[in-house]
Amino acid sequence: TILGETHEEEDEILPRKDYESLDYDRCINDPYLEILESMDNKKAQRYEAVKWVLVFAIGVCTGLVGLFVDFFVRLFTQLKFRVVQSSVEECTEKGCLALSLLELLGFNLTFVFLASLLVLIQPVAAGSGIPEIKCYLNGVKVPGVVRLRTVVCKAMGVLFSVAGGLFVGKEGPMIHSGAVVGAGLPQFQSISLRKIQFNFPYFRSDRDKRDFVSAGAAAGVAAAFGAPIGGTLFSLEEGSSFWNQGLTWKVLFCSMAATFTLNFFRSGIQFGSWGSFQLPGLLNFGEFKCSDSDKKCHLWTAVDLGFFILMGIVGGLLGATFNCLNKRLAKYRMRNVHPKPKLVRVLESLLVSLTTTVVVFVASMVLGECRQMSSSRHSGNDTLSLQDISEDVNSSIKTFFCPNETYNDMATLFFNSQESAILQLFHQDGTFSPVTLSLFFLLYFLLSCWTYGISVPSGLFVPSLLCGAAFGRLVANLLKSYIGLDHIYSGTFALIGAAAFLGGVVRMTISLTVILIESTNEITYGLPIMITLMVAKWTGDFFNKGIYDIHVNLRGVPLLEWETGVEMDKLRASDIMEPNLTYVYPHTRIQSLVSILRTTVHHAFPVVTENRGNEREFMKGNQLISNNIKFKKSSILTRAGEQRKRSQSMKSYPSSELRNMCDEHIATEEPPEKEDLLQQMLERRYTPYPNLYPDQSPSEEWTMEERFRPLTFHGLILRSQLVTLLDRGVCYSETQSSASQPRLSHAEMSEDYPRYPDIHDLDLTLLNPRMIVDVTPYMNPSPFTVSPNTHVSQVFNLFRTMGLRHLPVVNAVGEVVGIITRHNLTHEFLQARLRQHYQTI
């Protein structure tokens, strides 16, 4: 595989990893084709109905995961705050506040330590999981991202992280949890629980799993925010590289199931009214409504749109700053923390927890203002009484370190759950001074930036919303106090500030707009939210990418954008393809297959035969010509050298089981000089290649010139298929016909899905290396192909719209001249090839 180059030199020191591609290409034994051919219409309809049942089950299970996380987060948080509050109230009089701080540290450090231990068990459970799921839906297989162990560590870890007082959210990891449920539930088996096995051979392909993961990710968003439509759009906008109308309906149905499952149980548990559906998601923004007695108050006016645009610009700048700082922290961790023992990551998490706890406690004690409680407030829409505020908002006011009849505005924000603090900023008027809001925003901004990326499950949505809400309330207070705009509704500005900051950080547009509208249940907010998010995204994109894209790039994942730039059409498929092919023949010896699989990491191989008829044209002149594709001498030498390396490695690195039997067939020869090799290839006389009868494999003693020839393309076969054939001993001897080779059904070929055995772990002692494998019944004989002269934009659109992962480049007479993978279509790789194109003009 080829990893894309980066524009920033400082990124080159960061580690890069080869990521495996998901196999979405159809093959001759595709489950759909096999099942539908053997079914009548009624059975096919039942097969489709099973999909609907499964997406409903995925939605229900995702809602139950959200219920589990929410219940224990509330339980642990309330327990901690109840103990700390009574201790603070008692120690305020006795002067033992240091003891209260130690109690708070004891709770937080214990919870964070447990969260870090769970991440040590499954490292991919760290963070929000959105970058990993985005990569998976884009077509990159991240190891362990959708395992059962991952969702257990994720769900358990995030509740400890949130209860431990870290500035993280539980809503982001819900997306990852839903995706894992979507990947695992339709399989009816688990690697972690090996005894759970059902005879359910359907939906056992990467294409099916991707669709179910899309539904699960959307269900996670829907459960987190009570936004089924927003979840569907999130899966479409941020994730899937392939989409269709049927999938849209299933994803929406799954999101609805998750929303109403969580709503049903939360409403029943909290209010005792089963079936009332009063709590649609984990995060509820409440109702935005002016007081009936305040005739001047409006949720927003046309004049306010100008302020919203300015807030979007500031939110984009703040988001770009947040992403820049977090990127530098991530690089520092990759250089200095991750290479060290895992205990260092736990210590870093404990250090962040210790710092956060001390800052929260000291800021509430020293920087908070004691404000008078009153039944009414005196300006604009501040005439709304405390009794008219919802019970949750009113009960969350904290009196820490303040005398009777007053409350601490800083402690009200810090010593509450993040959801309660957001409700305070959205619906409590006149309770926070500009100084408090400024300090709270600054502290929360810095600590959230430091926290995101440590080795605990952590979400970024809610911290960003809370930070932005404080920014919006600050703007509203300044407009009221210094400009005299008494008509504005502070809750609206808090909501727009939250949208501006979150949009500046994550750079989402359509899905985030719908999520916020569904969370507020106020359609009139659609236009200001949309304008704010667009402005924030445009402003932030001027400086850097979104936070999830930054972390994806730091991992070196070949993520494909939605489209290429206009300037890329100057490139053709021949400019970006990989010409150094590793291929197999329709009938290949086991010795050759084992050598190829053990000495390469390619995930698919062209199935070819040599084209003897075009040899004279191929070897003509000072350049090798094959159907208008010209390779310069340097390219020819490079390709020949690579072929010789592979040829030698095949001979020098056979499998340990086959070495003694294969060594006698190996002919050693000294490699000629590069110039001599080229001269021999250009000047040698025409001699026929060794005969290849239908049931014979190519000779291992072929010379370099014999190996380097035009290759007629017949199909594409996957590494997993070749490994399965070797594992099951599917082959025939030289004295037999290929018809005697055993045939495997699709169920047998996919029995080991999704974790096929590794070629290095196979026991091949019983196989004769001279046995032959006929790969034609298992290859894809009609994959998508492109001409060498195809524009890059056409190649890119074919990859994205059809969900491809391997694209052979075939010339006019059916010769394969190269292959294109997703690594050849990344932005960095295309930019590098475009620079080379300009240099050769």
C-alpha positions in Angstrom: 0.0 0.0 0.0 1.1 3.6 -0.6 0.6 6.2 2.1 -0.1 9.7 1.0 2.5 12.4 1.5 1.7 15.4 3.7 2.1 19.1 3.0 3.5 19.9 6.5 7.0 18.8 7.1 6.5 18.6 10.8 3.9 15.9 10.3 6.5 13.6 8.7 8.0 12.6 12.0 4.7 11.2 13.1 4.2 7.4 12.8 2.2 6.1 9.9 0.3 2.8 9.7 -0.9 0.7 6.8 -4.7 0.5 7.1 -6.6 -2.3 5.4 -9.4 -1.6 3.1 -12.9 -3.0 3.4 -13.9 -5.2 0.5 -17.0 -3.8 -1.0 -16.4 -5.0 -4.5 -18.8 -7.6 -5.7 -17.4 -11.1 -6.6 -18.8 -14.0 -8.5 -20.0 -15.7 -5.2 -21.6 -12.5 -3.9 -24.1 -13.4 -1.2 -26.8 -11.4 -2.9 -26.4 -13.1 -6.2 -26.2 -16.6 -4.7 -29.2 -16.1 -2.4 -31.4 -14.3 -4.9 -30.7 -16.8 -7.6 -31.8 -19.6 -5.3 -34.9 -17.9 -4.0 -38.3 -17.1 -5.4 -39.8 -13.7 -5.0 -41.4 -14.5 -1.6 -38.2 -15.7 -0.1 -36.3 -12.7 -1.4 -38.9 -10.5 0.2 -38.5 -12.3 3.5 -34.7 -11.8 3.2 -35.2 -8.1 2.8 -37.7 -8.1 5.7 -35.0 -9.6 7.9 -32.9 -6.5 7.3 -35.7 -4.3 8.6 -36.0 -6.4 11.7 -32.3 -6.2 12.3 -32.1 -2.4 11.9 -35.0 -2.1 14.4 -33.1 -4.4 16.8 -30.0 -2.3 16.4 -32.0 0.9 17.2 -33.5 -0.7 20.3 -30.2 -2.0 21.6 -28.5 1.3 21.0 -31.2 3.0 23.0 -30.7 0.6 25.8 -26.9 1.3 25.8 -27.7 5.0 26.1 -30.1 4.2 28.9 -27.4 2.3 30.8 -24.8 5.0 30.4 -27.2 7.8 31.4 -28.5 5.9 34.4 -25.1 5.2 35.9 -23.7 8.6 35.1 -26.6 10.3 36.9 -26.2 7.8 39.8 -22.4 8.4 40.3 -22.6 12.2 39.7 -25.4 12.7 42.1 -23.7 10.6 44.7 -20.5 12.6 44.3 -22.1 16.0 44.3 -24.3 15.1 47.3 -21.3 14.1 49.4 -19.2 17.0 48.3 -22.0 19.6 48.8 -22.7 18.5 52.3 -18.9 18.5 53.0 -18.5 22.0 51.6 -21.4 23.4 53.5 -20.1 22.0 56.7 -16.5 22.9 56.1 -17.3 26.5 55.1 -18.2 27.2 58.7 -15.5 25.0 60.3 -12.7 26.1 57.9 -11.9 22.6 56.6 -12.3 23.2 52.9 -9.1 21.3 52.2 -10.8 18.2 53.4 -13.7 18.8 50.9 -11.2 19.2 48.1 -9.6 15.9 49.1 -13.0 14.2 49.0 -13.7 15.5 45.6 -10.2 14.5 44.4 -10.8 11.0 45.8 -14.0 10.6 43.8 -12.7 12.0 40.5 -9.3 10.3 40.5 -10.9 6.9 41.3 -13.4 7.2 38.4 -10.8 8.4 35.9 -8.4 5.7 37.0 -11.1 3.1 36.2 -11.8 4.7 32.8 -8.1 4.6 32.0 -7.8 0.9 32.9 -10.7 0.1 30.5 -8.8 1.9 27.7 -5.8 -0.2 28.5 -7.9 -3.3 27.9 -9.1 -2.0 24.5 -7.1 1.0 23.3 -9.5 1.8 20.4 -12.1 2.7 23.1 -10.3 6.0 23.8 -11.7 9.3 22.6 -15.1 9.8 21.1 -14.7 7.1 18.5 -16.2 9.4 15.8 -12.9 9.6 13.8 -12.6 5.8 13.8 -16.2 5.3 12.7 -15.8 7.9 10.1 -12.9 6.0 8.7 -14.8 2.7 8.8 -17.7 4.1 6.9 -15.3 5.7 4.5 -13.9 2.2 3.7 -10.9 1.8 6.0 -10.8 -1.1 8.4 -9.5 0.1 11.8 -8.5 -2.9 13.9 -10.9 -3.7 16.8 -13.1 -0.7 16.1 -16.4 -2.7 16.1 -15.7 -5.5 18.5 -17.9 -6.4 21.5 -15.0 -5.7 23.9 -14.8 -2.2 22.4 -18.4 -1.3 23.2 -18.2 -2.7 26.7 -15.0 -0.7 27.5 -16.5 2.4 25.7 -19.8 2.4 27.6 -18.3 1.6 31.0 -15.3 4.0 30.5 -17.4 7.0 29.4 -19.6 6.9 32.4 -16.5 6.8 34.6 -15.0 9.7 32.6 -18.1 11.9 32.9 -18.6 11.0 36.6 -15.0 11.7 37.2 -15.5 15.4 36.5 -13.5 15.5 33.2 -14.6 18.0 30.7 -15.9 15.3 28.3 -19.4 14.3 27.1 -21.2 11.0 26.9 -23.1 11.8 23.7 -20.1 11.5 21.3 -19.2 7.9 22.4 -22.8 6.9 21.8 -22.1 7.2 18.1 -19.3 4.7 18.4 -21.4 2.4 20.7 -24.3 2.4 18.2 -21.9 1.6 15.3 -20.5 -1.4 17.2 -24.0 -2.7 17.9 -24.8 -2.3 14.2 -21.7 -4.3 13.2 -22.1 -7.1 15.7 -25.8 -7.8 16.1 -26.5 -9.0 12.5 -23.6 -11.4 12.7 -25.1 -13.5 15.5 -21.6 -14.4 16.8 -18.8 -12.8 18.7 -15.0 -13.4 18.9 -15.1 -12.4 22.6 -17.9 -14.8 23.3 -16.9 -17.8 21.1 -19.5 -20.1 22.5 -22.3 -17.9 21.1 -22.7 -19.3 17.6 -25.8 -19.3 15.4 -26.2 -20.8 12.0 -26.9 -17.5 10.3 -24.8 -17.3 7.1 -26.4 -14.1 5.7 -25.1 -10.5 5.9 -21.5 -11.8 6.2 -19.7 -9.3 4.0 -18.1 -5.9 4.4 -20.8 -4.3 2.3 -23.6 -5.5 4.6 -21.7 -4.7 7.7 -21.0 -1.1 6.4 -24.8 -0.6 6.0 -25.6 -1.8 9.5 -22.7 0.3 10.9 -24.2 3.3 9.2 -27.6 2.6 10.8 -26.0 2.1 14.2 -24.0 5.3 14.1 -27.1 7.2 13.1 -29.0 5.5 16.0 -26.2 6.7 18.4 -26.7 10.3 17.3 -30.5 9.9 17.6 -30.2 8.5 21.1 -27.8 11.2 22.2 -29.7 14.2 21.1 -33.2 12.9 20.4 -32.7 13.7 16.7 -33.5 10.8 14.4 -33.3 12.9 11.2 -30.1 14.5 12.3 -28.6 11.1 13.0 -29.5 10.0 9.5 -27.9 13.1 8.0 -24.9 12.6 10.2 -24.3 9.1 8.9 -24.7 10.5 5.4 -22.6 13.6 5.7 -19.8 12.5 7.9 -19.6 8.8 7.3 -20.6 6.6 4.4 -18.8 6.7 1.1 -21.7 4.8 -0.5 -25.4 5.6 -0.1 -28.7 4.7 -1.7 -32.4 5.3 -1.1 -33.1 2.0 0.5 -30.4 2.5 3.0 -31.7 5.9 3.8 -35.1 4.4 4.9 -33.5 1.7 7.0 -31.1 4.2 8.7 -34.0 6.5 9.5 -36.1 3.7 10.9 -33.2 2.6 13.1 -32.7 6.1 14.4 -36.4 6.4 15.2 -36.3 3.1 17.1 -33.3 4.2 19.1 -34.9 7.6 20.0 -38.2 6.2 21.1 -36.7 3.3 23.0 -34.6 5.7 25.1 -37.5 8.1 25.4 -39.8 5.3 26.6 -37.6 4.0 29.4 -36.2 7.4 30.5 -39.7 8.9 30.8 -41.0 5.9 32.6 -38.2 5.8 35.1 -37.9 9.5 35.8 -41.6 10.5 35.7 -43.3 7.2 36.4 -45.5 7.7 33.3 -44.7 4.8 31.0 -45.5 5.7 27.4 -45.5 9.5 27.9 -42.4 10.1 25.8 -41.2 13.3 27.5 -37.4 12.9 27.3 -36.4 12.3 23.7 -32.6 12.1 24.1 -29.7 12.1 26.6 -29.3 15.9 26.0 -32.4 18.0 26.1 -32.2 21.7 25.5 -35.6 22.5 26.9 -38.2 24.9 25.6 -37.2 28.3 24.4 -40.0 30.7 25.3 -40.3 34.3 26.3 -42.4 35.4 29.3 -46.0 36.2 28.5 -45.7 39.4 30.5 -42.7 40.7 28.5 -44.2 42.0 25.2 -40.8 43.3 24.0 -39.1 39.9 24.1 -38.7 37.9 20.9 -36.7 34.8 20.4 -34.8 36.5 17.5 -35.4 39.2 15.0 -33.9 40.1 11.6 -31.6 42.6 13.3 -30.1 39.8 15.3 -28.9 38.0 12.2 -26.1 40.5 11.9 -24.9 39.6 15.4 -25.3 35.9 14.6 -23.0 36.2 11.6 -20.4 38.0 13.7 -20.7 35.2 16.3 -20.2 32.6 13.6 -17.0 34.3 12.5 -15.8 34.4 16.1 -16.9 30.8 16.7 -14.9 29.7 13.6 -11.8 31.5 14.9 -12.2 30.0 18.3 -12.8 26.6 16.8 -9.7 26.9 14.6 -7.7 27.9 17.7 -9.0 24.9 19.6 -8.2 22.5 16.8 -4.7 24.0 16.4 -3.9 23.6 20.1 -5.3 20.1 20.3 -3.3 19.1 17.2 -0.1 20.2 18.8 -1.1 18.3 22.0 -1.9 15.2 19.9 1.5 15.4 18.2 3.2 15.8 21.6 1.4 12.7 22.9 2.4 10.7 19.8 6.0 11.6 20.3 6.5 11.5 24.0 3.6 9.6 25.7 2.4 6.8 23.4 5.9 5.3 22.8 6.3 4.9 26.6 4.8 2.2 28.8 1.0 2.2 29.0 1.2 3.3 32.6 2.3 6.7 31.5 -1.0 7.2 29.7 -2.9 6.4 32.9 -0.7 8.9 34.8 -1.4 11.6 32.2 -5.2 11.0 32.6 -4.8 11.3 36.4 -2.8 14.5 36.0 -5.6 16.0 33.8 -8.2 14.9 36.4 -6.2 16.4 39.3 -5.7 19.7 37.5 -9.3 19.9 36.5 -10.6 19.2 40.0 -8.3 21.8 41.6 -9.2 24.4 39.0 -12.9 23.8 39.4 -12.8 23.9 43.2 -10.5 27.0 43.5 -12.4 28.9 40.7 -15.7 28.3 42.4 -14.3 29.4 45.8 -12.3 32.4 44.7 -13.6 33.6 41.3 -17.4 33.0 41.8 -19.7 35.9 42.7 -22.4 35.6 45.3 -25.6 36.9 43.7 -28.8 37.6 45.4 -31.7 35.2 44.9 -34.9 37.0 44.0 -38.3 36.0 42.8 -37.9 38.3 39.8 -35.4 40.1 37.8 -35.6 43.6 36.5 -34.6 44.1 33.0 -36.1 43.1 29.7 -37.2 39.5 29.8 -35.6 39.2 33.2 -39.1 39.6 34.8 -39.5 35.9 34.5 -39.6 34.5 38.1 -37.6 31.6 39.4 -40.8 29.7 40.0 -41.6 29.8 36.3 -38.3 28.2 35.4 -38.3 24.4 35.1 -37.6 22.5 38.2 -34.4 21.0 36.9 -32.9 24.4 36.1 -34.0 26.0 39.4 -32.8 23.1 41.5 -29.3 23.2 40.0 -28.4 26.6 41.6 -25.5 26.1 44.0 -24.8 28.2 47.1 -21.2 27.0 47.6 -19.1 29.5 49.7 -21.9 32.1 49.8 -24.1 33.3 52.6 -27.9 32.6 52.9 -30.2 33.9 50.2 -27.4 34.1 47.7 -25.9 31.6 45.3 -22.5 31.1 43.6 -22.7 31.7 39.9 -19.4 30.0 39.1 -20.2 27.0 41.2 -23.6 26.8 39.6 -21.8 26.1 36.3 -18.9 24.0 37.6 -20.6 21.9 40.3 -23.4 20.6 38.1 -23.6 18.1 35.3 -22.8 19.5 31.9 -26.4 19.1 30.8 -27.6 21.0 33.7 -25.1 23.8 33.1 -26.2 24.1 29.5 -29.8 24.4 30.7 -28.7 27.1 33.1 -27.1 29.1 30.3 -30.0 28.6 27.9 -32.9 29.3 30.3 -31.7 31.2 33.4 -31.6 34.9 32.8 -29.6 37.4 34.8 -27.8 34.8 36.9 -24.2 35.1 35.5 -22.0 38.2 35.4 -19.8 38.9 32.4 -16.7 38.4 34.4 -17.9 34.9 35.5 -18.8 34.0 32.0 -15.5 35.1 30.6 -13.5 33.2 33.2 -15.6 30.1 32.8 -15.2 30.2 29.0 -11.5 30.6 29.2 -11.0 27.8 31.8 -13.4 25.4 30.0 -11.8 26.1 26.7 -8.3 25.3 27.8 -9.1 22.3 30.0 -11.4 20.8 27.3 -8.6 21.2 24.7 -6.2 19.4 27.0 -8.6 16.7 27.9 -9.6 15.6 24.4 -7.1 13.0 23.4 -6.1 11.5 26.7 -6.6 7.7 27.2 -10.2 7.7 28.4 -13.5 7.5 26.5 -14.5 11.1 25.9 -16.9 13.0 23.8 -16.5 16.6 22.4 -20.0 17.6 21.5 -21.3 18.6 25.0 -18.1 20.4 26.2 -18.1 22.4 22.9 -21.8 23.2 23.4 -21.2 24.3 27.0 -18.2 26.4 26.1 -20.0 28.0 23.2 -23.2 28.6 25.3 -21.0 30.6 27.8 -19.7 32.6 24.9 -23.2 33.3 23.6 -24.5 34.4 27.0 -21.5 36.7 27.4 -22.4 38.4 24.1 -26.0 38.7 25.2 -25.0 40.3 28.5 -22.7 42.8 26.8 -25.3 43.8 24.3 -27.8 44.3 27.1 -25.5 46.2 29.4 -23.5 48.3 27.0 -25.6 48.7 23.9 -29.0 48.7 25.5 -30.7 46.0 23.4 -33.2 45.0 25.9 -35.4 43.1 23.4 -32.9 40.2 22.9 -33.5 36.8 24.4 -30.4 35.6 26.1 -31.2 31.9 25.6 -31.2 32.4 21.8 -27.7 34.0 21.9 -26.5 31.1 24.1 -27.8 28.6 21.6 -26.2 30.4 18.6 -23.0 30.7 20.5 -23.0 27.0 21.2 -23.7 26.3 17.5 -20.9 28.7 16.4 -18.3 27.1 18.6 -19.3 23.5 17.9 -19.4 24.3 14.2 -16.0 25.9 14.3 -14.6 22.8 16.0 -16.2 19.9 14.1 -17.1 21.7 10.8 -20.4 19.9 10.4 -23.2 21.7 8.6 -26.3 19.9 7.5 -26.5 17.2 10.1 -25.5 19.6 13.0 -28.2 22.1 11.9 -30.9 19.5 12.0 -29.6 18.0 15.3 -29.8 21.4 17.0 -33.2 22.1 15.6 -34.6 18.8 16.7 -33.0 19.2 20.1 -34.7 22.6 20.6 -38.0 21.6 19.1 -38.1 25.1 17.6 -38.2 25.3 13.8 -37.9 29.1 13.8 -34.2 28.6 14.9 -33.5 26.9 11.6 -32.3 29.9 9.6 -30.0 31.5 12.3 -28.5 28.1 13.2 -27.8 27.3 9.5 -26.3 30.7 8.8 -24.1 30.6 11.9 -22.8 27.1 11.2 -22.0 28.0 7.6 -20.1 31.1 8.6 -18.3 29.2 11.4 -17.3 26.5 9.0 -16.0 28.8 6.3 -14.0 30.8 8.8 -12.5 27.8 10.4 -11.7 26.1 7.1 -9.6 29.1 6.2 -7.1 28.1 8.9 -7.3 24.3 9.4 -9.6 21.2 9.2 -12.2 20.0 11.6 -11.0 18.2 14.8 -12.0 14.8 13.6 -10.3 15.2 10.2 -7.2 16.4 12.0 -7.0 13.2 14.2 -7.7 11.1 11.1 -4.8 12.7 9.3 -2.5 12.3 12.3 -3.2 8.5 12.2 -2.2 8.4 8.5 -5.6 7.0 7.4 -6.3 7.3 3.7 -9.6 9.0 4.0 -11.4 10.0 0.8 -13.1 13.4 0.5 -16.4 13.8 -1.3 -14.9 15.2 -4.5 -11.6 16.3 -6.0 -10.5 19.7 -7.0 -11.0 21.0 -10.5 -7.2 21.2 -11.1 -7.0 17.4 -10.6 -8.6 16.8 -14.0 -5.2 17.5 -15.4 -4.2 14.0 -14.2 -5.2 10.7 -15.8 -5.6 7.3 -14.4 -2.1 6.4 -15.8 -0.6 9.2 -13.7 -1.8 7.9 -10.3 -2.0 4.2 -10.8 0.5 1.7 -9.3 2.2 0.0 -12.2 4.2 -2.5 -10.1 1.6 -5.2 -10.0 1.6 -8.3 -7.9 -0.6 -10.7 -9.8 -1.7 -14.4 -9.8 -2.6 -16.7 -12.7 -5.9 -18.5 -13.1 -4.0 -21.8 -12.2 -1.2 -21.1 -9.8 0.9 -23.4 -7.7 0.5 -23.4 -3.9 4.2 -22.5 -3.7 3.7 -19.3 -5.6 0.5 -18.3 -3.7 2.2 -18.8 -0.3 5.2 -16.8 -1.4 3.1 -14.0 -2.8 0.9 -13.8 0.3 3.8 -13.9 2.7 5.9 -11.3 0.9 3.2 -8.7 0.1 0.5 -6.8 2.1 -1.8 -6.2 -0.9 -5.5 -6.9 -0.3 -6.5 -7.9 -3.8 -4.6 -9.3 -6.8 -5.4 -9.2 -10.5 -5.9 -12.6 -12.2 -4.0 -12.5 -15.5 -2.4 -14.5 -18.3 0.4 -13.4 -20.5 -0.4 -11.8 -23.9 2.0 -13.4 -26.4 0.3 -11.8 -29.4 1.3 -8.3 -28.4 4.9 -9.1 -27.5 6.4 -7.7 -30.7 4.6 -4.4 -30.2 5.5 -4.4 -26.5 9.2 -4.7 -27.1 9.4 -2.3 -30.1 11.7 0.8 -30.1 13.6 2.5 -27.4 10.5 2.6 -25.2 8.2 -0.2 -24.2 4.8 0.6 -25.8 1.5 -1.1 -24.9 -1.6 0.5 -26.3 -0.5 4.1 -26.2 0.8 3.8 -22.6 4.5 4.8 -22.7 6.9 4.1 -19.9 10.2 5.9 -19.9 13.4 3.9 -19.4 13.6 4.9 -15.7 10.1 3.6 -15.1 10.9 0.4 -16.9 14.0 -0.1 -14.8 12.2 0.6 -11.6 9.4 -1.8 -12.6 11.9 -4.5 -13.6 13.8 -4.1 -10.4 10.7 -4.4 -8.3 9.7 -7.5 -10.3 13.1 -9.1 -9.7 13.0 -8.3 -6.0 9.6 -10.0 -5.8 10.8 -12.9 -7.8 13.9 -13.4 -5.6 11.9 -12.9 -2.4 9.4 -15.5 -3.6 12.3 -18.0 -4.0 14.2 -17.1 -0.9 11.2 -16.8 1.4 9.0 -19.8 0.9 6.9 -20.9 3.8 8.8 -22.8 6.5 6.6 -25.9 5.8 7.5 -25.9 2.1 11.2 -24.9 2.2 12.8 -28.3 1.9 10.4 -29.3 -0.9 10.8 -26.1 -2.9 14.6 -25.4 -2.7 15.4 -28.0 -5.3 13.3 -26.1 -7.8 15.1 -22.8 -7.2 17.6 -21.7 -9.8 20.1 -19.1 -8.5 21.4 -16.5 -10.9 23.2 -13.2 -10.5 21.0 -10.2 -11.3 22.5 -8.3 -14.3 23.2 -4.6 -14.2 20.2 -2.4 -14.9 21.5 -1.1 -18.2 22.4 -4.6 -19.4 18.9 -5.8 -18.4 17.2 -3.0 -20.4 19.5 -3.6 -23.4 18.7 -7.3 -23.4 15.0 -6.6 -23.2 15.1 -4.2 -26.1 17.4 -6.1 -28.4 16.6 -9.8 -27.7 15.0 -11.8 -30.5 11.5 -13.0 -30.3 11.2 -16.4 -28.6 7.9 -17.9 -27.5 7.0 -18.0 -23.8 6.7 -21.4 -22.1 3.4 -23.1 -22.9 0.7 -22.7 -20.4 -1.9 -25.5 -20.7 -5.3 -24.9 -18.9 -4.4 -27.1 -16.0 -0.7 -26.0 -15.5 0.8 -23.2 -13.5 3.5 -20.9 -14.7 7.1 -22.1 -14.4 9.1 -20.8 -11.4 12.2 -20.8 -13.6 11.1 -18.1 -15.9 13.6 -15.4 -16.6 13.1 -11.7 -15.8 12.3 -10.9 -19.4 9.7 -13.7 -19.4 8.0 -12.3 -16.3 7.9 -8.7 -17.7 5.3 -8.9 -20.4 1.8 -7.7 -21.4 -0.8 -9.3 -19.1 -4.3 -10.0 -20.1 -6.7 -9.2 -17.3 -9.3 -11.8 -16.3 -10.6 -10.7 -12.9 -9.8 -9.8 -9.3 -9.4 -12.0 -6.3 -9.1 -11.0 -2.7 -6.4 -12.0 -0.2 -9.0 -13.4 2.2 -10.2 -15.7 -0.6 -6.8 -17.0 -1.4 -6.0 -17.6 2.3 -9.3 -19.5 2.7 -8.6 -21.6 -0.3 -5.2 -22.5 1.1 -6.5 -23.1 4.6 -9.2 -25.5 3.3 -6.8 -27.3 0.9 -8.7 -26.4 -2.3 -6.3 -27.6 -5.1 -5.6 -30.3 -7.6 -2.5 -32.1 -8.8 -0.6 -31.8 -12.1 -1.9 -35.1 -13.2 -5.5 -34.1 -12.6 -8.0 -31.8 -14.3 -9.1 -28.6 -12.6 -12.6 -30.1 -12.5 -11.4 -32.4 -9.8 -10.7 -29.4 -7.5 -13.2 -29.2 -4.5 -15.7 -26.3 -4.8 -16.6 -24.2 -1.7 -20.0 -22.4 -1.3 -20.3 -18.8 -0.3 -21.2 -19.9 3.3 -18.0 -21.9 3.5 -15.9 -19.1 2.0 -17.3 -16.6 4.5 -17.3 -18.9 7.6 -14.3 -17.1 9.1 -15.6 -13.6 8.4 -14.7 -11.0 9.6 -11.4 -12.3 10.8 -9.8 -14.5 8.3 -6.7 -16.5 9.3 -3.3 -14.9 8.6 -1.1 -16.6 6.0 1.7 -16.8 8.5 -0.5 -18.8 11.0 -1.6 -21.5 8.5 -0.4 -25.0 8.9 0.4 -26.1 5.3 2.4 -29.2 6.2 -0.1 -31.5 4.4 -0.1 -29.6 1.1 2.3 -30.4 -1.7 3.8 -27.1 -3.0 3.5 -28.3 -6.6 -0.3 -28.6 -6.3 -2.3 -26.2 -8.3 -5.1 -23.9 -7.2 -7.8 -22.9 -9.7 -8.9 -19.4 -8.6 -11.4 -18.7 -11.4 -14.5 -19.9 -9.6 -13.8 -17.5 -6.7 -12.5 -14.4 -8.5 -14.6 -11.4 -9.6 -14.6 -11.8 -13.4 -16.2 -8.4 -14.1 -14.9 -5.8 -11.7 -15.1 -2.1 -12.5 -12.2 -1.1 -14.6 -11.0 2.2 -16.2 -9.0 3.2 -19.2 -5.5 4.7 -18.6 -6.7 8.0 -20.1 -9.7 8.3 -17.7 -9.8 11.6 -15.8 -9.0 11.5 -12.1 -12.4 13.1 -11.3 -14.2 10.2 -13.0 -12.0 7.6 -11.2 -12.7 9.4 -7.9 -16.5 9.5 -8.5 -16.5 5.8 -9.4 -14.8 5.0 -6.2 -17.2 7.0 -4.1 -20.5 6.2 -5.7 -19.9 2.5 -6.2 -18.1 1.8 -2.9 -15.0 0.4 -4.7 -11.7 -0.4 -3.0 -9.6 -1.7 -6.0 -9.8 -0.4 -9.5 -7.7 -2.1 -12.2 -6.5 0.0 -15.1 -7.0 -1.9 -18.4 -6.0 -0.7 -21.8 -7.9 -1.1 -25.1 -6.9 -4.8 -25.7 -7.6 -6.0 -22.2 -4.1 -5.7 -20.7 -3.9 -4.7 -17.1 -1.3 -1.9 -16.8 -1.8 -0.8 -13.2 -4.2 -0.7 -10.3 -5.7 2.1 -8.3 -6.6 1.9 -4.6 -7.9 4.5 -2.1 -4.3 5.4 -1.2 -3.8 6.7 -4.8 -6.9 9.0 -4.4 -6.0 10.7 -1.1 -5.6 14.5 -1.3 -1.9 14.3 -0.4 -1.1 11.7 -3.0 -3.0 13.6 -5.7 -1.3 16.8 -4.8 2.1 15.2 -5.0 1.3 13.7 -8.5 0.0 17.1 -9.6 3.3 18.7 -8.6 5.1 16.1 -10.6 2.8 16.7 -13.6 3.7 20.4 -13.5 7.4 19.7 -13.3 7.3 17.5 -16.4 5.4 20.1 -18.5 
